[in-house]
Amino acid sequence: MRKRDNKQIILNLIRNNSPIGRAQIAKSTNLTIPSVMKIIDGFMEMGLVREVGKGESTGGKPPVLLELIQDSYFSIGVDLGATNIHCVVMDVNRIVSKVSMPTNFEQGVDMVVGRIAQAITQVLQISGINRERLIGIGIAVPGLLDLQKRNILFSPDIGWQDVDIVTPLAGRFHTYVCIDNATRATAFAEKLYGAAKEACDYMCVNLGYGIGGAMVFDHEVYSGFSGSAGEFGHITVIPNGPLCDCGNRGCLEAVSSARALVRDVKKRMIAGEPTALNSVIGTDYNKLEAKLIYDAAKRGDELACSVVIPSIQTLGAAIAGIINLLDFEMIILMGGISRNGTFLTDNLNKAIAEHKIRYAGRHTKVIVSPLGADVTAIGAASIVINQLLESGGNVRLMQSGAGENGG
């Protein structure tokens, strides 16, 4: 095993098990005490780790306990969504500050980049952090990316193609900036902070304006040969079905996403079908949102149920297909639609059970992310933090290595 890998393992172990002694670290990693001590000394010189007193003796000298210094370094995470830009400052363990503002992507790339910069500036001012401790900015973007060039190749959600937002932001803030697919970013968040800390193989499914997916095998996020792996929302579920923003027809995203729900309900309301939603939005269809539709379905509204239930059934069939194929340890749901409680999960689990083959995925857990609405922004910040962990706490190595692979 490489020394760099040993550093990453030890740093993660301290992070997740503080306070912990050197002997326990050596036992947990099968490394020698001298090797562990050398690595820990390096971390302490970098200001990543400190001693926090002594533990209980088990017969010899009481062990000196260690912990990760929470505010040793900071990263910024930007969730570039179709509706909102959500920006957070994080230390190695928690959100320090956050801001949100509308994306207004229809105003063009330059205006959106300006709004991202505005959000970053505001969140930095609110946080009051030492800028010298800022190690980078991660940006989570829906769609296909060129991870080598750090460009957005194609984002159906926001209608961008071949766009570079990294260069202007790096120039403005004079720090390292990286991008990754939004749902792949959430996979980092779940590994570092959420439900997947101990999981080896899992999948994140983002249920929002669009639908995204990210697969993790043996603790590593899988990007695929050309970097496009995980486009779960663009598997075909209804051949020649509804037109998707990607240009194809019958994608899961065109059937079960928030955008699809609003499209279908709006069309039927305009056609005059009765629904309790009329008393909520009147005839101002711009106010129609997936949350309102789900809320109406929970109350038994016939029109809402006739759209929502089939969309959940289609989603369940698609997830069952993934379970049949890959037998993940867990499927983690996130995004606005995921936060609809047992109405969603009960109907979804029923659909999954109907479409799984017998005994397939019998140990697979389907859960909702505990990180809530912040998960994608946390994920974006986690891209940077993950690079720090992979580099064993060496910031220069982290930034140079991440710059080569695009984060």
C-alpha positions as CSV (number, residue, x, y, z in Angstrom):
1,M,0.0,0.0,0.0
2,R,1.3,3.5,-0.9
3,K,2.3,5.9,1.9
4,R,-0.3,8.3,0.4
5,D,-3.0,5.7,0.9
6,N,-1.9,5.1,4.5
7,K,-2.2,8.8,5.2
8,Q,-5.7,8.9,3.8
9,I,-6.8,5.9,5.8
10,I,-5.4,7.3,9.1
11,L,-6.8,10.8,8.5
12,N,-10.3,9.3,7.8
13,L,-9.9,7.0,10.9
14,I,-9.2,10.0,13.2
15,R,-12.0,12.0,11.6
16,N,-14.6,9.3,12.2
17,N,-13.3,8.0,15.6
18,S,-12.0,11.0,17.5
19,P,-10.6,10.9,20.1
20,I,-8.4,8.0,19.3
21,G,-4.9,6.9,20.3
22,R,-1.9,6.0,18.1
23,A,-2.0,2.3,19.3
24,Q,-5.6,2.0,18.3
25,I,-4.8,3.5,14.9
26,A,-2.0,1.0,14.4
27,K,-4.3,-1.9,15.4
28,S,-7.1,-0.7,13.1
29,T,-4.8,-0.2,10.1
30,N,-2.3,-3.1,10.6
31,L,0.5,-0.5,10.4
32,T,3.5,-0.4,12.8
33,I,3.5,2.1,15.7
34,P,6.6,3.9,14.2
35,S,4.8,4.3,10.8
36,V,1.7,5.7,12.5
37,M,3.7,8.0,14.7
38,K,5.6,9.4,11.6
39,I,2.3,10.1,9.8
40,I,0.7,11.6,12.8
41,D,3.7,13.9,13.4
42,G,3.3,15.1,9.8
43,F,-0.4,15.8,10.3
44,M,0.4,17.8,13.5
45,E,3.0,19.9,11.6
46,M,0.3,20.7,9.0
47,G,-2.2,21.8,11.7
48,L,-4.6,19.0,10.9
49,V,-4.4,16.9,14.1
50,R,-3.8,17.7,17.7
51,E,-3.5,15.9,21.0
52,V,-6.5,16.2,23.4
53,G,-5.5,14.5,26.6
54,K,-5.1,10.9,27.7
55,G,-7.4,7.9,27.6
56,E,-7.9,5.1,30.1
57,S,-5.0,2.8,30.7
58,T,-5.3,-0.9,29.8
59,G,-2.3,-1.9,31.8
60,G,0.5,0.4,30.5
61,K,0.8,4.1,30.1
62,P,-2.5,5.9,29.3
63,P,-2.7,6.5,25.5
64,V,-2.4,10.1,24.3
65,L,-5.6,10.8,22.3
66,L,-5.8,12.6,19.0
67,E,-8.5,14.5,17.1
68,L,-8.9,16.3,13.8
69,I,-8.8,20.0,14.1
70,Q,-12.2,21.0,12.9
71,D,-11.2,24.5,11.5
72,S,-7.9,23.5,10.1
73,Y,-9.0,24.0,6.5
74,F,-12.2,25.2,4.8
75,S,-13.8,24.5,1.4
76,I,-16.6,26.0,-0.5
77,G,-19.3,24.0,-2.1
78,V,-21.6,25.3,-4.9
79,D,-24.8,23.5,-5.9
80,L,-25.5,24.9,-9.4
81,G,-29.2,23.9,-9.8
82,A,-31.7,24.6,-12.5
83,T,-33.7,26.8,-10.0
84,N,-31.2,27.9,-7.3
85,I,-27.6,28.4,-6.6
86,H,-26.9,27.0,-3.1
87,C,-23.5,27.8,-1.6
88,V,-21.8,26.6,1.6
89,V,-18.6,27.1,3.5
90,M,-17.5,23.9,5.3
91,D,-14.7,22.9,7.6
92,V,-13.7,19.3,7.8
93,N,-16.8,18.3,9.8
94,R,-19.7,20.8,9.3
95,I,-21.3,23.7,7.5
96,V,-20.0,27.0,8.7
97,S,-22.3,29.3,6.7
98,K,-24.6,29.1,3.6
99,V,-26.5,31.2,1.2
100,S,-28.9,30.6,-1.7
101,M,-30.1,32.7,-4.6
102,P,-32.0,32.1,-7.9
103,T,-30.0,30.7,-10.7
104,N,-31.8,32.6,-13.5
105,F,-29.9,30.5,-16.1
106,E,-32.0,31.9,-18.9
107,Q,-29.9,35.1,-18.5
108,G,-26.9,33.4,-20.0
109,V,-23.6,32.0,-18.8
110,D,-21.8,35.2,-17.9
111,M,-24.7,36.4,-15.7
112,V,-24.9,33.0,-14.0
113,V,-21.1,32.9,-13.3
114,G,-21.5,36.4,-11.8
115,R,-24.3,35.1,-9.5
116,I,-22.1,32.2,-8.5
117,A,-19.3,34.6,-7.7
118,Q,-21.8,36.8,-5.7
119,A,-23.0,33.7,-3.7
120,I,-19.4,32.7,-2.9
121,T,-18.5,36.3,-1.9
122,Q,-21.5,36.5,0.4
123,V,-21.0,33.1,2.0
124,L,-17.3,34.0,2.7
125,Q,-18.3,37.3,4.3
126,I,-20.9,35.6,6.5
127,S,-18.4,32.8,7.5
128,G,-15.6,35.2,8.6
129,I,-13.1,32.5,8.0
130,N,-9.4,33.0,7.5
131,R,-9.0,33.1,3.7
132,E,-5.5,31.5,4.0
133,R,-7.3,28.4,5.3
134,L,-9.5,28.1,2.2
135,I,-8.2,25.2,0.1
136,G,-10.6,25.3,-2.8
137,I,-14.1,25.6,-4.3
138,G,-16.1,22.7,-5.6
139,I,-19.0,23.1,-8.0
140,A,-21.6,20.5,-8.5
141,V,-23.3,20.7,-11.9
142,P,-26.1,18.5,-13.4
143,G,-25.1,16.9,-16.6
144,L,-22.1,15.5,-18.5
145,L,-18.7,16.9,-17.8
146,D,-15.2,16.7,-19.2
147,L,-13.3,16.0,-16.0
148,Q,-9.9,16.5,-17.6
149,K,-10.7,20.0,-19.0
150,R,-13.1,20.8,-16.2
151,N,-15.8,21.8,-18.7
152,I,-19.5,21.3,-18.8
153,L,-20.1,19.3,-21.9
154,F,-23.9,19.1,-21.8
155,S,-26.4,20.0,-19.1
156,P,-30.0,19.3,-20.1
157,D,-31.3,20.8,-16.9
158,I,-29.8,24.3,-17.5
159,G,-29.4,24.1,-21.3
160,W,-25.6,24.6,-21.4
161,Q,-23.2,23.0,-23.8
162,D,-19.4,23.2,-23.8
163,V,-19.2,25.8,-21.1
164,D,-16.2,26.7,-18.9
165,I,-17.1,28.2,-15.5
166,V,-13.9,27.1,-13.7
167,T,-11.5,29.5,-15.3
168,P,-13.3,32.8,-14.6
169,L,-14.1,31.7,-11.0
170,A,-10.5,30.5,-10.3
171,G,-9.3,33.9,-11.7
172,R,-11.7,35.8,-9.5
173,F,-11.0,34.1,-6.2
174,H,-7.4,33.1,-6.8
175,T,-7.9,29.5,-5.5
176,Y,-8.3,26.1,-6.8
177,V,-11.7,25.4,-8.4
178,C,-13.0,22.0,-9.5
179,I,-16.3,20.7,-10.9
180,D,-18.1,17.3,-10.9
181,N,-21.5,15.9,-11.7
182,A,-24.0,16.9,-9.0
183,T,-25.1,13.4,-8.0
184,R,-21.5,12.1,-8.0
185,A,-20.7,15.0,-5.7
186,T,-23.4,13.8,-3.3
187,A,-21.8,10.4,-3.2
188,F,-18.7,12.1,-1.7
189,A,-21.0,13.8,0.8
190,E,-22.7,10.6,1.9
191,K,-19.3,8.9,2.3
192,L,-17.8,11.7,4.4
193,Y,-20.8,12.9,6.3
194,G,-23.9,10.9,5.6
195,A,-25.4,7.4,5.4
196,A,-22.5,5.7,3.5
197,K,-19.7,6.2,6.0
198,E,-19.3,2.4,6.4
199,A,-20.7,1.3,3.0
200,C,-18.6,-0.2,0.3
201,D,-20.9,-0.3,-2.7
202,Y,-23.9,2.1,-2.9
203,M,-25.8,4.3,-5.3
204,C,-27.1,7.8,-4.9
205,V,-30.3,8.8,-6.7
206,N,-31.1,12.5,-7.0
207,L,-34.8,13.2,-7.4
208,G,-35.3,16.8,-8.2
209,Y,-35.9,19.0,-11.3
210,G,-34.1,16.2,-13.1
211,I,-33.0,12.8,-12.0
212,G,-29.4,11.8,-11.5
213,G,-27.4,8.9,-10.3
214,A,-24.0,8.1,-8.9
215,M,-22.5,4.7,-8.3
216,V,-19.8,3.8,-5.8
217,F,-17.9,0.5,-6.0
218,D,-15.3,-0.5,-3.4
219,H,-15.5,3.0,-1.8
220,E,-14.7,4.7,-5.2
221,V,-17.1,6.9,-7.2
222,Y,-17.4,5.3,-10.6
223,S,-17.2,7.8,-13.5
224,G,-17.0,5.4,-16.4
225,F,-14.6,5.2,-19.4
226,S,-15.5,8.6,-20.7
227,G,-16.8,10.2,-17.5
228,S,-20.5,9.9,-18.1
229,A,-21.4,7.0,-15.8
230,G,-24.4,7.4,-13.6
231,E,-26.9,9.1,-15.9
232,F,-29.7,7.1,-14.3
233,G,-32.3,9.7,-15.3
234,H,-31.7,9.1,-18.9
235,I,-32.3,5.4,-19.1
236,T,-35.3,4.7,-21.4
237,V,-38.4,3.6,-19.5
238,I,-41.1,4.3,-22.1
239,P,-39.9,3.8,-25.7
240,N,-41.1,6.8,-27.8
241,G,-42.5,8.4,-24.6
242,P,-42.4,12.0,-23.5
243,L,-39.7,14.2,-24.9
244,C,-36.8,14.7,-22.4
245,D,-34.6,17.8,-22.1
246,C,-31.7,15.7,-23.3
247,G,-33.4,15.3,-26.7
248,N,-34.4,11.7,-26.3
249,R,-37.8,10.3,-25.6
250,G,-39.1,8.2,-22.8
251,C,-36.2,8.9,-20.3
252,L,-36.9,8.2,-16.6
253,E,-36.4,12.0,-16.1
254,A,-39.1,12.8,-18.6
255,V,-41.6,10.6,-16.6
256,S,-40.7,10.8,-12.9
257,S,-38.8,14.1,-12.3
258,A,-40.3,17.3,-10.7
259,R,-40.2,18.9,-14.1
260,A,-42.2,16.0,-15.6
261,L,-44.8,16.1,-12.8
262,V,-45.4,19.9,-13.3
263,R,-45.6,19.5,-17.0
264,D,-48.2,16.7,-16.9
265,V,-50.4,18.3,-14.1
266,K,-50.2,21.7,-15.8
267,K,-51.4,20.3,-19.1
268,R,-54.4,18.6,-17.5
269,M,-55.3,21.6,-15.4
270,I,-55.3,23.8,-18.5
271,A,-57.6,21.2,-20.1
272,G,-60.1,21.8,-17.3
273,E,-59.7,18.7,-15.1
274,P,-60.9,19.4,-11.6
275,T,-58.2,19.4,-8.8
276,A,-57.8,20.9,-5.4
277,L,-54.7,22.6,-6.8
278,N,-56.9,25.2,-8.4
279,S,-57.6,26.6,-4.9
280,V,-53.8,26.8,-4.3
281,I,-52.5,28.4,-7.5
282,G,-55.6,29.6,-9.3
283,T,-54.7,30.0,-12.9
284,D,-51.1,31.1,-12.3
285,Y,-49.5,27.9,-13.5
286,N,-46.0,29.4,-12.9
287,K,-46.7,28.7,-9.2
288,L,-47.1,25.0,-9.8
289,E,-44.4,23.0,-8.1
290,A,-43.7,19.3,-7.5
291,K,-44.1,19.8,-3.8
292,L,-47.6,21.2,-4.2
293,I,-48.5,18.2,-6.4
294,Y,-47.2,15.7,-3.9
295,D,-49.0,17.5,-1.1
296,A,-52.2,17.3,-3.1
297,A,-51.6,13.6,-3.8
298,K,-51.1,12.9,0.0
299,R,-54.5,14.4,0.6
300,G,-56.0,12.1,-2.0
301,D,-56.5,14.6,-4.9
302,E,-57.5,12.4,-7.8
303,L,-55.6,14.3,-10.5
304,A,-52.4,14.6,-8.4
305,C,-52.6,10.9,-7.5
306,S,-53.1,9.8,-11.1
307,V,-49.8,11.6,-12.1
308,V,-47.7,11.0,-9.0
309,I,-48.4,7.3,-8.3
310,P,-47.5,6.1,-11.9
311,S,-44.3,8.3,-11.7
312,I,-43.3,6.6,-8.5
313,Q,-44.1,3.1,-9.9
314,T,-41.9,3.9,-12.9
315,L,-39.1,5.1,-10.7
316,G,-39.4,1.9,-8.5
317,A,-39.2,-0.3,-11.6
318,A,-36.0,1.5,-12.7
319,I,-34.4,1.2,-9.2
320,A,-35.4,-2.5,-9.1
321,G,-33.6,-3.0,-12.4
322,I,-30.5,-1.4,-10.9
323,I,-30.8,-3.7,-7.8
324,N,-31.3,-6.8,-10.1
325,L,-28.2,-5.8,-12.1
326,L,-25.8,-4.6,-9.4
327,D,-27.1,-5.6,-5.9
328,F,-25.9,-2.5,-4.1
329,E,-25.6,-2.4,-0.3
330,M,-27.8,0.7,-0.3
331,I,-29.7,3.1,-2.5
332,I,-29.7,6.6,-1.1
333,L,-32.4,8.9,-2.3
334,M,-32.0,12.7,-2.2
335,G,-33.4,15.8,-3.8
336,G,-36.7,17.6,-3.3
337,I,-38.9,14.7,-4.3
338,S,-37.2,12.4,-1.8
339,R,-38.4,14.6,1.0
340,N,-42.0,13.5,0.7
341,G,-42.0,11.1,3.7
342,T,-43.7,7.7,3.8
343,F,-46.1,8.6,0.9
344,L,-43.1,8.4,-1.4
345,T,-41.1,5.6,0.4
346,D,-44.1,3.3,0.9
347,N,-45.2,3.5,-2.7
348,L,-41.6,3.3,-4.0
349,N,-40.7,0.2,-1.9
350,K,-43.9,-1.5,-3.1
351,A,-43.0,-0.8,-6.7
352,I,-39.4,-2.0,-6.2
353,A,-40.6,-5.2,-4.6
354,E,-42.9,-5.9,-7.5
355,H,-40.1,-5.5,-10.0
356,K,-37.2,-7.2,-8.3
357,I,-36.5,-10.8,-9.1
358,R,-36.9,-13.2,-6.3
359,Y,-34.0,-13.0,-3.7
360,A,-32.2,-10.2,-5.7
361,G,-31.0,-7.4,-3.5
362,R,-32.5,-9.0,-0.4
363,H,-30.1,-7.1,1.8
364,T,-30.3,-3.8,-0.2
365,K,-31.5,-0.8,1.9
366,V,-33.4,2.0,0.2
367,I,-33.1,5.1,2.4
368,V,-33.5,8.9,2.2
369,S,-30.3,10.9,2.7
370,P,-29.9,12.3,6.2
371,L,-28.2,15.4,4.8
372,G,-31.4,17.0,3.6
373,A,-31.6,20.0,1.2
374,D,-27.8,20.8,1.7
375,V,-26.6,17.5,0.3
376,T,-25.5,18.6,-3.1
377,A,-23.7,21.7,-1.8
378,I,-22.1,19.5,0.9
379,G,-21.1,17.2,-1.9
380,A,-19.5,19.9,-3.9
381,A,-17.4,21.0,-0.8
382,S,-16.7,17.3,-0.2
383,I,-15.0,17.0,-3.6
384,V,-12.3,19.3,-2.3
385,I,-12.2,17.7,1.1
386,N,-11.9,14.3,-0.4
387,Q,-8.9,15.5,-2.4
388,L,-7.4,16.6,0.9
389,L,-8.0,13.2,2.4
390,E,-6.6,11.4,-0.6
391,S,-3.4,13.5,-0.5
392,G,-3.0,12.6,3.2
393,G,-3.4,16.3,4.3
394,N,-0.9,17.7,1.8
395,V,-2.6,20.8,0.4
396,R,-0.2,21.4,-2.4
397,L,-0.4,17.7,-3.5
398,M,-4.1,17.9,-3.2
399,Q,-4.4,20.9,-5.5
400,S,-1.9,19.7,-8.1
401,G,-3.4,16.2,-8.2
402,A,-7.0,17.5,-8.4
403,G,-6.0,19.9,-11.1
404,E,-4.8,17.0,-13.2
405,N,-8.0,14.9,-12.9
406,G,-10.6,17.7,-12.7
407,G,-11.6,17.0,-9.1
